[in-house]
Each structure stands twice: as structure tokens, then as C-alpha cells.
């Protein structure tokens, strides 16, 4: 299961690279065409906005898998292993519930907008809301796996804190001193 999720996230990373490249080409190409030739790419704004939304949702899936979301562990870090395990299980269960709400809402919006056409591309607006469905399903699979690992005792004590207090602390954690006393990246 772990290999499958890792492969899926690798695929999402490549999809995000392609989306970012398309966004850059669309927006940059549109700017050049407008200033140099007084024309433009009609679908540029709409398509780049949709790509951005999809890229954010796909990135959130990868960040969830890698425990890269920011959070606070000020209280939980003071607990022992059992307290941390209980808090983690409660948090994962709550996230699964929120994913259920996100799935339900996104699915409803997808159904409502199946026959609504986007103003410029004419594509179904349901594509826009499908990003929430993909996120909710993918995140639920990851969260169910993590919840199983939490409840079955497969997590080591140092894995029970799955958030990072701040980006600065995360960067400090990635740095190590070598024997000469200088910093080197992990």
C-alpha cells in the first residue's frame, strides 16, 4: 500500500510540474502577445485559474502524505506516547470527517455544474469542482492508512507528532552540524 501511495504522489508531483509549466506558458505568452502584437490567448486567464486550483489541491495531497502541513504541537508535545497517540487518532478521525464534508459538497457542486459551460473555454464547470472530489478521496485513503498505523501501534513514538510548528523550525530541523562546526543540509 505504501508503494502505491508513493507512486501516486510521484505522479501528482509530475502533474503539478506540467500544470505549472502550462500556467507559465499561458500567462507569459498572453503578456507577450498583448504588448507586442495587441492580441492575446483568449483562454489564458480561465485555464490558468483552473490549473492553479487543481495544483493547490494536488499539492495538498502530497503535503498530507509527507506530513508537510503546518500545525501546532505545543500541547501535544508535552504528552507521553499514549496521549500523543490518542490525540493523533482523534485528529485523524476529525480530518476524515471534514474530508467527508468536502467530498459531499464538491460532489454536489460537480453534479450541479455538469451542464454549465465555462464562459471562455466552454468546458463543463464541473471540472473545476472535481478537484475537491479528487482531494477528498485521495486524502481519505492516506488518512485511513495513517489512522490504521496509529491505532495498530505501527508508529514509533517520534512519529506521533505529525505537524511542524513553523516553517523556520522545519528548516532548522533539516540542518545538521558537521564535525567542523559548520552547517550542512541534510
N, C-alpha and C positions, 0 to 999 in steps of 0.2 A: 504494500500500500504506500509505503514511504517513497519508493522509487517512482510509482505512478504520480504521486503528488509533486515530487521534484521535477519530473519530466513535464508535467502540466504547467508548472510555474516557469520552467525554462521556455516553454512555448509562448506563454503570456509575455515574458520579457522580450522575446523576439517580435511579437506582435506590437508591443509598445514602441519598440525601436522603429518599426515600419510606420506606425501611426505618427510618431514624432517627425520622422523624415517627410512624410506626406504633408503634415501641417506646415513644416518649414518651407517646403517647396510651394505649397499653395499660397501661403501668406507672402513670402518673399517674391514669388512670381507675380502675384497680384500687385504688389507695391511697384515693382519694376515696370510692369505693363501700364499702370496708371500714370506714373510720372514720365515715362519715356515715350509711350505710344498712345496715351489718352484712351486706353481701353482697360479691360480687366478680365479676370476669371469670375464669371457670374456665381458659381457655386462655392467659391473660396471661403466666404465667411461662414456659411451654413455647414459645410462639410468639415471645416477645421474646428468649429464649435462641437460638433458631434464626436469627432475624433478625440478632442480634449476630454469630453465627459467619459468616453469609453476608456481612454488611457488612465484616467483617475481611478475608475472602478477596478480595472485590471491591476493597476499598481497597488491598490488597497488589498487585493487578494494576495499578491506576492508579499507585501509587508506583513500581513497576518500570518502567513506561513513562516516567515523569518523572524517573527516576534519583533518587528521593527516599529510598531506603533508606539507613540509616546504615552506615558501614563504616570501615575504616581504610586510609589511603593513605600511612602513614608510610614504608614501604619502597618502594612502587611510585612515589611522587612523586620519589624520588631517581634513578630510571632515566631514560634517554633515551627518545625516541619509540619506538624499536624494542622496547626492554624493556617499556615500558608496553603496547604493542600485543600482545606475546606474553602478558604477564600477564593482560590483559583477555580475550584469546581463551581462555586456559586457564580463567579464572574463569567465563566464559560457558558453556564446554563442561561444566564441573563442575555449574553450575546446571541445564543441560539434563538431565544425568544424574540429578540429585536430583529434578527435575520428573518424570522417567520413573518413579522410585520412588514419588513421591507419587501420580501417576496410577494406577499399578498397585495400590497399597494402597487408594486411595479407590474405584477401580472395583470391587475385590474386596468392600469393605465395602458398596458400593451393591448389588451382586448378592446378598450375604448378607441384607441388610435390606430387600429389596424387599417381602417379605410380612410383615415385622414392623411392627406398628402402634404408634405413639407412644401413651403411656398416656392422655393427655387429649384430644388432637385426633383420634386415630385415623388420622392421616396416615402414610404409609409412612416409616419412619426413613431410608430411602434418600435422601430429600430432604436430610437433614442432611449426608450424606456426598457428595452431588453437588457441594457447594461446593468440595471438594478437586479433583474432576474438572474443574470449570469453571476453577478457578485453574490447574491443571497445563496444560491445553490452551491457555488464553489466554497464560499466561506463556511457554510454549514457543514460540508464534508470535512474541511480542515478542523473546524471546531469540535465536531463529533469525534474525530480521531484524537485530538488533544484531550478532550474530556475523558475518553476511554483510557488514555495513558495516565491521566491524573487519578482517576478512580481505581485503576488496577495497580497503582504503585510503580509504574514503569518509569516515572520521572525521578531523577536524582534530586536531592534537597536543593542543590544550586540551580536547578531548572524550574523551581516553583515560583520564582519571580520572573514573569514573562513580559515585563514592560521596562522601558527605560525612563528614568526620571526626567532627563533633559537631553537635548542633542549634544550639549557641551560635555556632559558626563559620559555619554556614549562614545564620544571621540576620545576622551581621556582613557576609557577602558580599552580602546583599541591600541593605545600606545604602551610600549614597554621600554624599560631601561635596559640597555645592553651593558656589558661588563665595563665599558669605558665611561659609563655615566651619561651617555647621550641617548636621546630618544630615537627609537626606530619604530616604524609602523609594523603592526602585527602581520 
